[in-house]
């Protein structure tokens, strides 16, 4: 065993059932291996649990009861209780240690536990060819081992991510969601191929994975996805272009500020804020001052991302006759957490009782901006302290 003993034993407990072609017959063999009399085994398998009260409680009792409960579920509705099943392996191993005469029969009934992480990873990799439920569980297991730095798990995940055409889309996207754990340059050609397959249900994750791994050759294909009919794909494309800081995509992202779906507009604004530059700022500022959408609060943090250079212009905007613009300026100033913003926000919080088109007070937006600024400043102090 290794430091991962608990994980090894939990997986073994699950496999003890899944390896059986006749699970009820397997349950009988495990019960018999505990050394209890045949009458107890018969009572357990027939569901006569009251009759078991006449038998002594010893070290084998807990394993016996656990297998009995699992057998009752299998006999009743045919469902395997994973919470019960995962306990069987560890209980059997412990019983064999405490009662050496039982170790042999238990070993014959249960088989031997995996010898460590490599065994588990090998099992998980093999499970990727099983039914969908097992495949999903296997991919989760491989991701856990990859997070612990296991090279074989990373290699198995690379194989999964390399070709979207051979994978269940849910399994494939689960892997791509954590691509930073295992991804490398060898995935580029496969991900570009997946990205070009715009009808594939995982194309959003293809875009994000390319961005996460810094595959800049993907930028034109991702930019084209901004016109995709699925808003989730458009939103993912916006996020990916922001991660890549793709300046050439600024005009296409600017068009998404008018998208029919609000979360696409929001993600496009955040992407422009992340990309930065005069062109992106001009686009965001124009969208804010033109008041194209009544719910435009997403523009505030995007503009604030440009930092000190925008503070003076935002302060000037707090004196605009339009309450909507003053409220947006307050939110943006709060997100900058700049010293120069605080007096303007304090003044509006105390005195500006005008209402926006949506009915909110400018003073309320200013108070929200102050809270945001103080929270950011406190966080910065904490970071410096650490």
NUTOR-856794 format. One record per residue (C-alpha): x, y, z; residue in one letter. Coordinates in nm, 3 decimals. Layout:
<x:X y:Y z:Z residuo:A>
...
END
This chain:
<x:0.000 y:0.000 z:0.000 residuo:X>
<x:0.099 y:0.365 z:-0.033 residuo:X>
<x:0.004 y:0.696 z:0.123 residuo:X>
<x:-0.312 y:0.669 z:-0.089 residuo:X>
<x:-0.427 y:0.360 z:0.103 residuo:X>
<x:-0.778 y:0.492 z:0.173 residuo:X>
<x:-0.845 y:0.577 z:-0.191 residuo:X>
<x:-0.708 y:0.239 z:-0.298 residuo:X>
<x:-0.934 y:0.054 z:-0.056 residuo:X>
<x:-1.244 y:0.255 z:-0.148 residuo:X>
<x:-1.198 y:0.174 z:-0.515 residuo:X>
<x:-1.137 y:-0.189 z:-0.430 residuo:X>
<x:-1.461 y:-0.200 z:-0.233 residuo:X>
<x:-1.653 y:-0.078 z:-0.538 residuo:X>
<x:-1.475 y:-0.316 z:-0.774 residuo:X>
<x:-1.557 y:-0.612 z:-0.551 residuo:X>
<x:-1.915 y:-0.584 z:-0.667 residuo:X>
<x:-1.860 y:-0.465 z:-1.024 residuo:X>
<x:-1.634 y:-0.760 z:-1.107 residuo:X>
<x:-1.905 y:-1.009 z:-1.021 residuo:X>
<x:-2.122 y:-1.163 z:-1.292 residuo:X>
<x:-2.350 y:-1.306 z:-1.020 residuo:X>
<x:-2.346 y:-1.054 z:-0.734 residuo:X>
<x:-2.579 y:-1.250 z:-0.504 residuo:X>
<x:-2.368 y:-1.563 z:-0.536 residuo:X>
<x:-2.064 y:-1.349 z:-0.464 residuo:X>
<x:-2.234 y:-1.211 z:-0.152 residuo:X>
<x:-2.293 y:-1.567 z:-0.031 residuo:X>
<x:-1.925 y:-1.653 z:-0.074 residuo:X>
<x:-1.819 y:-1.347 z:0.125 residuo:X>
<x:-2.065 y:-1.427 z:0.403 residuo:X>
<x:-1.938 y:-1.786 z:0.417 residuo:X>
<x:-1.579 y:-1.659 z:0.434 residuo:X>
<x:-1.654 y:-1.476 z:0.759 residuo:X>
<x:-1.671 y:-1.814 z:0.933 residuo:X>
<x:-2.029 y:-1.784 z:1.047 residuo:X>
<x:-2.250 y:-2.096 z:1.038 residuo:X>
<x:-2.454 y:-2.187 z:0.728 residuo:X>
<x:-2.778 y:-2.108 z:0.911 residuo:X>
<x:-2.664 y:-1.748 z:0.956 residuo:X>
<x:-2.573 y:-1.720 z:0.587 residuo:X>
<x:-2.912 y:-1.863 z:0.486 residuo:X>
<x:-3.095 y:-1.623 z:0.718 residuo:X>
<x:-2.896 y:-1.326 z:0.588 residuo:X>
<x:-2.958 y:-1.406 z:0.222 residuo:X>
<x:-3.328 y:-1.462 z:0.280 residuo:X>
<x:-3.366 y:-1.128 z:0.454 residuo:X>
<x:-3.444 y:-1.280 z:0.795 residuo:X>
<x:-3.240 y:-1.025 z:0.985 residuo:X>
<x:-3.423 y:-1.085 z:1.312 residuo:X>
<x:-3.291 y:-1.439 z:1.318 residuo:X>
<x:-2.935 y:-1.307 z:1.317 residuo:X>
<x:-2.982 y:-1.168 z:1.666 residuo:X>
<x:-2.931 y:-1.520 z:1.803 residuo:X>
<x:-2.577 y:-1.537 z:1.667 residuo:X>
<x:-2.283 y:-1.397 z:1.867 residuo:X>
<x:-2.136 y:-1.059 z:1.776 residuo:X>
<x:-1.767 y:-1.093 z:1.703 residuo:X>
<x:-1.505 y:-0.929 z:1.486 residuo:X>
<x:-1.663 y:-1.065 z:1.170 residuo:X>
<x:-2.007 y:-0.928 z:1.256 residuo:X>
<x:-1.965 y:-0.583 z:1.100 residuo:X>
<x:-1.849 y:-0.724 z:0.766 residuo:X>
<x:-2.126 y:-0.982 z:0.776 residuo:X>
<x:-2.392 y:-0.719 z:0.838 residuo:X>
<x:-2.252 y:-0.490 z:0.567 residuo:X>
<x:-2.261 y:-0.761 z:0.301 residuo:X>
<x:-2.608 y:-0.864 z:0.419 residuo:X>
<x:-2.735 y:-0.509 z:0.369 residuo:X>
<x:-2.583 y:-0.494 z:0.021 residuo:X>
<x:-2.739 y:-0.830 z:-0.067 residuo:X>
<x:-3.081 y:-0.709 z:0.052 residuo:X>
<x:-3.059 y:-0.410 z:-0.183 residuo:X>
<x:-2.953 y:-0.629 z:-0.473 residuo:X>
<x:-3.232 y:-0.874 z:-0.408 residuo:X>
<x:-3.494 y:-0.602 z:-0.358 residuo:X>
<x:-3.446 y:-0.349 z:-0.638 residuo:X>
<x:-3.130 y:-0.472 z:-0.806 residuo:X>
<x:-2.944 y:-0.153 z:-0.711 residuo:X>
<x:-2.589 y:-0.155 z:-0.582 residuo:X>
<x:-2.546 y:0.071 z:-0.279 residuo:X>
<x:-2.210 y:0.239 z:-0.339 residuo:X>
<x:-2.188 y:0.376 z:0.015 residuo:X>
<x:-2.224 y:0.026 z:0.156 residuo:X>
<x:-2.015 y:-0.143 z:-0.110 residuo:X>
<x:-1.709 y:0.075 z:-0.065 residuo:X>
<x:-1.686 y:-0.037 z:0.298 residuo:X>
<x:-1.657 y:-0.408 z:0.220 residuo:X>
<x:-1.296 y:-0.405 z:0.104 residuo:X>
<x:-1.151 y:-0.215 z:0.403 residuo:X>
<x:-1.360 y:-0.419 z:0.649 residuo:X>
<x:-1.245 y:-0.747 z:0.497 residuo:X>
<x:-0.881 y:-0.641 z:0.498 residuo:X>
<x:-0.901 y:-0.536 z:0.862 residuo:X>
<x:-1.078 y:-0.856 z:0.959 residuo:X>
<x:-0.808 y:-1.063 z:0.792 residuo:X>
<x:-0.547 y:-0.878 z:0.995 residuo:X>
<x:-0.735 y:-0.932 z:1.324 residuo:X>
<x:-0.835 y:-1.290 z:1.251 residuo:X>
<x:-0.554 y:-1.455 z:1.050 residuo:X>
<x:-0.747 y:-1.784 z:1.001 residuo:X>
<x:-1.009 y:-1.587 z:0.804 residuo:X>
<x:-0.755 y:-1.413 z:0.580 residuo:X>
<x:-0.733 y:-1.706 z:0.339 residuo:X>
<x:-1.108 y:-1.760 z:0.287 residuo:X>
<x:-1.166 y:-1.386 z:0.259 residuo:X>
<x:-0.888 y:-1.356 z:0.004 residuo:X>
<x:-1.043 y:-1.635 z:-0.202 residuo:X>
<x:-1.385 y:-1.464 z:-0.190 residuo:X>
<x:-1.270 y:-1.109 z:-0.250 residuo:X>
<x:-0.942 y:-1.125 z:-0.436 residuo:X>
<x:-0.650 y:-0.899 z:-0.361 residuo:X>
<x:-0.669 y:-0.520 z:-0.326 residuo:X>
<x:-0.489 y:-0.296 z:-0.576 residuo:X>
<x:-0.123 y:-0.239 z:-0.491 residuo:X>
<x:-0.141 y:0.142 z:-0.507 residuo:X>
<x:-0.218 y:0.443 z:-0.728 residuo:X>
<x:-0.085 y:0.282 z:-1.045 residuo:X>
<x:-0.334 y:0.000 z:-1.009 residuo:X>
<x:-0.616 y:0.248 z:-0.957 residuo:X>
<x:-0.517 y:0.458 z:-1.256 residuo:X>
<x:-0.495 y:0.147 z:-1.473 residuo:X>
<x:-0.844 y:0.047 z:-1.362 residuo:X>
<x:-0.985 y:0.395 z:-1.426 residuo:X>
<x:-0.829 y:0.405 z:-1.773 residuo:X>
<x:-0.980 y:0.065 z:-1.856 residuo:X>
<x:-1.319 y:0.183 z:-1.728 residuo:X>
<x:-1.331 y:0.449 z:-2.000 residuo:X>
<x:-1.452 y:0.176 z:-2.234 residuo:X>
<x:-1.737 y:0.069 z:-2.003 residuo:X>
<x:-2.091 y:0.208 z:-1.983 residuo:X>
<x:-2.152 y:0.580 z:-1.955 residuo:X>
<x:-2.201 y:0.590 z:-1.577 residuo:X>
<x:-1.873 y:0.411 z:-1.517 residuo:X>
<x:-1.693 y:0.627 z:-1.776 residuo:X>
<x:-1.800 y:0.945 z:-1.597 residuo:X>
<x:-1.684 y:0.809 z:-1.264 residuo:X>
<x:-1.357 y:0.696 z:-1.420 residuo:X>
<x:-1.281 y:1.039 z:-1.565 residuo:X>
<x:-1.337 y:1.193 z:-1.221 residuo:X>
<x:-1.096 y:0.942 z:-1.072 residuo:X>
<x:-0.830 y:1.014 z:-1.334 residuo:X>
<x:-0.864 y:1.388 z:-1.273 residuo:X>
<x:-0.815 y:1.334 z:-0.900 residuo:X>
<x:-0.496 y:1.138 z:-0.960 residuo:X>
<x:-0.373 y:1.392 z:-1.215 residuo:X>
<x:-0.422 y:1.662 z:-0.953 residuo:X>
<x:-0.198 y:1.458 z:-0.722 residuo:X>
<x:0.065 y:1.456 z:-0.996 residuo:X>
<x:0.030 y:1.099 z:-1.121 residuo:X>
<x:0.191 y:1.081 z:-1.465 residuo:X>
<x:-0.005 y:0.779 z:-1.584 residuo:X>
<x:-0.333 y:0.955 z:-1.507 residuo:X>
<x:-0.219 y:1.256 z:-1.704 residuo:X>
<x:-0.126 y:1.035 z:-1.998 residuo:X>
<x:-0.471 y:0.871 z:-1.991 residuo:X>
<x:-0.640 y:1.211 z:-1.986 residuo:X>
<x:-0.427 y:1.334 z:-2.276 residuo:X>
<x:-0.553 y:1.039 z:-2.478 residuo:X>
<x:-0.913 y:1.124 z:-2.391 residuo:X>
<x:-0.874 y:1.491 z:-2.485 residuo:X>
<x:-0.681 y:1.431 z:-2.805 residuo:X>
<x:-0.975 y:1.326 z:-3.025 residuo:X>
<x:-1.330 y:1.445 z:-2.963 residuo:X>
<x:-1.464 y:1.209 z:-3.230 residuo:X>
<x:-1.398 y:0.898 z:-3.021 residuo:X>
<x:-1.530 y:1.021 z:-2.686 residuo:X>
<x:-1.864 y:1.064 z:-2.515 residuo:X>
<x:-1.915 y:1.440 z:-2.516 residuo:X>
<x:-1.975 y:1.457 z:-2.140 residuo:X>
<x:-1.660 y:1.257 z:-2.063 residuo:X>
<x:-1.462 y:1.471 z:-2.305 residuo:X>
<x:-1.582 y:1.803 z:-2.167 residuo:X>
<x:-1.523 y:1.685 z:-1.809 residuo:X>
<x:-1.160 y:1.631 z:-1.904 residuo:X>
<x:-1.132 y:1.965 z:-2.084 residuo:X>
<x:-1.275 y:2.148 z:-1.783 residuo:X>
<x:-0.953 y:2.056 z:-1.600 residuo:X>
<x:-0.718 y:2.062 z:-1.898 residuo:X>
<x:-0.462 y:2.270 z:-1.707 residuo:X>
<x:-0.389 y:1.960 z:-1.496 residuo:X>
<x:-0.259 y:1.755 z:-1.785 residuo:X>
<x:-0.266 y:1.946 z:-2.114 residuo:X>
<x:0.043 y:2.015 z:-2.324 residuo:X>
<x:0.139 y:2.105 z:-2.680 residuo:X>
<x:0.053 y:1.756 z:-2.804 residuo:X>
<x:-0.317 y:1.844 z:-2.776 residuo:X>
<x:-0.305 y:2.138 z:-3.016 residuo:X>
<x:-0.389 y:1.957 z:-3.339 residuo:X>
<x:-0.673 y:1.759 z:-3.182 residuo:X>
<x:-0.825 y:2.064 z:-3.016 residuo:X>
<x:-0.803 y:2.268 z:-3.335 residuo:X>
<x:-0.982 y:1.989 z:-3.517 residuo:X>
<x:-1.251 y:1.986 z:-3.248 residuo:X>
<x:-1.278 y:2.364 z:-3.266 residuo:X>
<x:-1.342 y:2.348 z:-3.640 residuo:X>
<x:-1.627 y:2.101 z:-3.578 residuo:X>
<x:-1.875 y:2.376 z:-3.491 residuo:X>
<x:-2.169 y:2.137 z:-3.478 residuo:X>
<x:-2.013 y:1.933 z:-3.197 residuo:X>
<x:-2.178 y:1.986 z:-2.860 residuo:X>
<x:-1.841 y:2.031 z:-2.693 residuo:X>
<x:-1.714 y:2.312 z:-2.917 residuo:X>
<x:-1.744 y:2.565 z:-2.632 residuo:X>
<x:-1.500 y:2.360 z:-2.425 residuo:X>
<x:-1.267 y:2.324 z:-2.722 residuo:X>
<x:-1.237 y:2.703 z:-2.735 residuo:X>
<x:-1.177 y:2.739 z:-2.363 residuo:X>
<x:-0.921 y:2.457 z:-2.358 residuo:X>
<x:-0.727 y:2.615 z:-2.644 residuo:X>
<x:-0.724 y:2.945 z:-2.458 residuo:X>
<x:-0.624 y:2.780 z:-2.129 residuo:X>
<x:-0.326 y:2.617 z:-2.300 residuo:X>
<x:-0.233 y:2.932 z:-2.493 residuo:X>
<x:-0.287 y:2.792 z:-2.844 residuo:X>
<x:-0.289 y:3.119 z:-3.035 residuo:X>
<x:-0.350 y:2.950 z:-3.370 residuo:X>
<x:-0.701 y:2.887 z:-3.240 residuo:X>
<x:-0.786 y:3.259 z:-3.222 residuo:X>
<x:-0.943 y:3.293 z:-3.572 residuo:X>
<x:-1.158 y:2.983 z:-3.518 residuo:X>
<x:-1.266 y:3.106 z:-3.176 residuo:X>
<x:-1.348 y:3.450 z:-3.316 residuo:X>
<x:-1.572 y:3.287 z:-3.575 residuo:X>
<x:-1.764 y:3.120 z:-3.289 residuo:X>
<x:-1.886 y:3.465 z:-3.180 residuo:X>
<x:-2.148 y:3.422 z:-3.454 residuo:X>
<x:-2.253 y:3.075 z:-3.340 residuo:X>
<x:-2.631 y:3.029 z:-3.293 residuo:X>
<x:-2.586 y:2.886 z:-2.941 residuo:X>
<x:-2.542 y:3.166 z:-2.682 residuo:X>
<x:-2.338 y:2.935 z:-2.457 residuo:X>
<x:-2.089 y:2.889 z:-2.739 residuo:X>
<x:-2.076 y:3.264 z:-2.801 residuo:X>
<x:-2.022 y:3.325 z:-2.429 residuo:X>
<x:-1.742 y:3.066 z:-2.419 residuo:X>
<x:-1.579 y:3.223 z:-2.724 residuo:X>
<x:-1.581 y:3.564 z:-2.552 residuo:X>
<x:-1.417 y:3.417 z:-2.244 residuo:X>
<x:-1.156 y:3.232 z:-2.451 residuo:X>
<x:-1.060 y:3.544 z:-2.647 residuo:X>
<x:-1.021 y:3.731 z:-2.321 residuo:X>
<x:-0.791 y:3.459 z:-2.185 residuo:X>
<x:-0.584 y:3.480 z:-2.503 residuo:X>
<x:-0.588 y:3.863 z:-2.484 residuo:X>
<x:-0.657 y:3.860 z:-2.856 residuo:X>
<x:-0.644 y:4.225 z:-2.970 residuo:X>
<x:-0.750 y:4.134 z:-3.325 residuo:X>
<x:-1.085 y:4.018 z:-3.185 residuo:X>
<x:-1.181 y:4.358 z:-3.038 residuo:X>
<x:-1.418 y:4.455 z:-3.326 residuo:X>
<x:-1.593 y:4.117 z:-3.314 residuo:X>
<x:-1.625 y:4.138 z:-2.934 residuo:X>
<x:-1.760 y:4.491 z:-2.968 residuo:X>
<x:-2.047 y:4.350 z:-3.173 residuo:X>
<x:-2.125 y:4.106 z:-2.890 residuo:X>
<x:-2.189 y:4.399 z:-2.658 residuo:X>
<x:-2.520 y:4.417 z:-2.844 residuo:X>
<x:-2.587 y:4.044 z:-2.820 residuo:X>
<x:-2.946 y:3.942 z:-2.755 residuo:X>
<x:-2.836 y:3.737 z:-2.451 residuo:X>
<x:-2.733 y:3.928 z:-2.140 residuo:X>
<x:-2.463 y:3.688 z:-2.020 residuo:X>
<x:-2.297 y:3.702 z:-2.363 residuo:X>
<x:-2.291 y:4.083 z:-2.342 residuo:X>
<x:-2.141 y:4.059 z:-1.995 residuo:X>
<x:-1.871 y:3.811 z:-2.099 residuo:X>
<x:-1.783 y:4.020 z:-2.404 residuo:X>
<x:-1.735 y:4.326 z:-2.182 residuo:X>
<x:-1.513 y:4.133 z:-1.941 residuo:X>
<x:-1.309 y:4.000 z:-2.232 residuo:X>
<x:-1.254 y:4.351 z:-2.365 residuo:X>
<x:-1.147 y:4.463 z:-2.019 residuo:X>
<x:-0.898 y:4.179 z:-2.000 residuo:X>
<x:-0.761 y:4.242 z:-2.350 residuo:X>
<x:-0.706 y:4.610 z:-2.272 residuo:X>
<x:-0.572 y:4.877 z:-2.504 residuo:X>
<x:-0.719 y:5.200 z:-2.636 residuo:X>
<x:-0.944 y:5.028 z:-2.886 residuo:X>
<x:-1.111 y:4.805 z:-2.628 residuo:X>
<x:-1.157 y:5.095 z:-2.387 residuo:X>
<x:-1.311 y:5.315 z:-2.656 residuo:X>
<x:-1.561 y:5.040 z:-2.741 residuo:X>
<x:-1.664 y:4.993 z:-2.377 residuo:X>
<x:-1.687 y:5.366 z:-2.308 residuo:X>
<x:-1.903 y:5.419 z:-2.614 residuo:X>
<x:-2.136 y:5.135 z:-2.513 residuo:X>
<x:-2.172 y:5.288 z:-2.167 residuo:X>
<x:-2.233 y:5.648 z:-2.272 residuo:X>
<x:-2.474 y:5.551 z:-2.549 residuo:X>
<x:-2.683 y:5.358 z:-2.294 residuo:X>
<x:-2.765 y:5.084 z:-2.544 residuo:X>
<x:-2.903 y:4.858 z:-2.273 residuo:X>
<x:-3.080 y:4.953 z:-1.953 residuo:X>
<x:-2.905 y:4.671 z:-1.765 residuo:X>
<x:-2.548 y:4.775 z:-1.837 residuo:X>
<x:-2.388 y:4.716 z:-1.496 residuo:X>
<x:-2.154 y:4.458 z:-1.655 residuo:X>
<x:-1.972 y:4.744 z:-1.827 residuo:X>
<x:-1.856 y:4.892 z:-1.496 residuo:X>
<x:-1.603 y:4.622 z:-1.391 residuo:X>
<x:-1.483 y:4.591 z:-1.749 residuo:X>
<x:-1.399 y:4.962 z:-1.765 residuo:X>
<x:-1.251 y:4.951 z:-1.413 residuo:X>
<x:-1.008 y:4.685 z:-1.536 residuo:X>
<x:-0.821 y:4.960 z:-1.721 residuo:X>
<x:-0.715 y:5.097 z:-1.382 residuo:X>
<x:-0.584 y:5.448 z:-1.296 residuo:X>
<x:-0.600 y:5.591 z:-1.652 residuo:X>
<x:-0.982 y:5.580 z:-1.648 residuo:X>
<x:-1.039 y:5.716 z:-1.295 residuo:X>
<x:-1.043 y:6.088 z:-1.384 residuo:X>
<x:-1.287 y:6.033 z:-1.669 residuo:X>
<x:-1.513 y:5.828 z:-1.442 residuo:X>
<x:-1.504 y:6.099 z:-1.175 residuo:X>
<x:-1.605 y:6.354 z:-1.439 residuo:X>
<x:-1.892 y:6.124 z:-1.536 residuo:X>
<x:-2.030 y:6.141 z:-1.182 residuo:X>
<x:-2.139 y:6.500 z:-1.260 residuo:X>
<x:-2.325 y:6.404 z:-1.580 residuo:X>
<x:-2.692 y:6.512 z:-1.588 residuo:X>
<x:-2.797 y:6.151 z:-1.662 residuo:X>
<x:-2.856 y:5.952 z:-1.339 residuo:X>
<x:-2.795 y:5.624 z:-1.522 residuo:X>
<x:-2.444 y:5.732 z:-1.621 residuo:X>
<x:-2.370 y:5.862 z:-1.272 residuo:X>
<x:-2.475 y:5.525 z:-1.125 residuo:X>
<x:-2.259 y:5.332 z:-1.373 residuo:X>
<x:-1.964 y:5.561 z:-1.296 residuo:X>
<x:-2.009 y:5.488 z:-0.924 residuo:X>
<x:-1.996 y:5.114 z:-0.978 residuo:X>
<x:-1.689 y:5.142 z:-1.202 residuo:X>
<x:-1.510 y:5.373 z:-0.959 residuo:X>
<x:-1.575 y:5.130 z:-0.676 residuo:X>
<x:-1.415 y:4.850 z:-0.874 residuo:X>
<x:-1.101 y:5.059 z:-0.932 residuo:X>
<x:-1.059 y:5.109 z:-0.553 residuo:X>
<x:-0.855 y:5.417 z:-0.641 residuo:X>
<x:-0.794 y:5.679 z:-0.370 residuo:X>
<x:-0.918 y:5.954 z:-0.601 residuo:X>
<x:-1.256 y:5.784 z:-0.634 residuo:X>
<x:-1.348 y:5.786 z:-0.265 residuo:X>
<x:-1.442 y:6.156 z:-0.220 residuo:X>
<x:-1.670 y:6.153 z:-0.525 residuo:X>
<x:-1.839 y:5.830 z:-0.410 residuo:X>
<x:-1.886 y:5.962 z:-0.056 residuo:X>
<x:-2.043 y:6.283 z:-0.188 residuo:X>
<x:-2.289 y:6.100 z:-0.413 residuo:X>
<x:-2.374 y:5.847 z:-0.141 residuo:X>
<x:-2.473 y:6.133 z:0.087 residuo:X>
<x:-2.648 y:6.366 z:-0.155 residuo:X>
<x:-2.754 y:6.213 z:-0.489 residuo:X>
<x:-3.113 y:6.099 z:-0.447 residuo:X>
<x:-3.194 y:6.096 z:-0.819 residuo:X>
<x:-3.338 y:5.772 z:-0.955 residuo:X>
<x:-3.213 y:5.574 z:-1.252 residuo:X>
<x:-3.437 y:5.449 z:-1.531 residuo:X>
<x:-3.472 y:5.118 z:-1.347 residuo:X>
<x:-3.577 y:5.297 z:-1.027 residuo:X>
<x:-3.262 y:5.268 z:-0.819 residuo:X>
<x:-3.102 y:5.562 z:-0.638 residuo:X>
<x:-2.769 y:5.698 z:-0.755 residuo:X>
<x:-2.683 y:5.724 z:-0.385 residuo:X>
<x:-2.734 y:5.348 z:-0.353 residuo:X>
<x:-2.499 y:5.281 z:-0.644 residuo:X>
<x:-2.242 y:5.509 z:-0.478 residuo:X>
<x:-2.273 y:5.319 z:-0.150 residuo:X>
<x:-2.227 y:4.992 z:-0.338 residuo:X>
<x:-1.921 y:5.141 z:-0.504 residuo:X>
<x:-1.777 y:5.239 z:-0.166 residuo:X>
<x:-1.833 y:4.891 z:-0.026 residuo:X>
<x:-1.663 y:4.739 z:-0.328 residuo:X>
<x:-1.368 y:4.978 z:-0.299 residuo:X>
<x:-1.320 y:4.908 z:0.073 residuo:X>
<x:-1.342 y:4.533 z:0.018 residuo:X>
<x:-1.079 y:4.543 z:-0.259 residuo:X>
<x:-0.850 y:4.766 z:-0.055 residuo:X>
<x:-0.879 y:4.537 z:0.249 residuo:X>
<x:-0.796 y:4.238 z:0.031 residuo:X>
<x:-0.488 y:4.413 z:-0.103 residuo:X>
<x:-0.371 y:4.483 z:0.254 residuo:X>
<x:-0.419 y:4.115 z:0.341 residuo:X>
<x:-0.213 y:4.012 z:0.041 residuo:X>
<x:0.068 y:4.246 z:0.137 residuo:X>
<x:0.057 y:4.110 z:0.491 residuo:X>
<x:0.099 y:3.758 z:0.366 residuo:X>
END
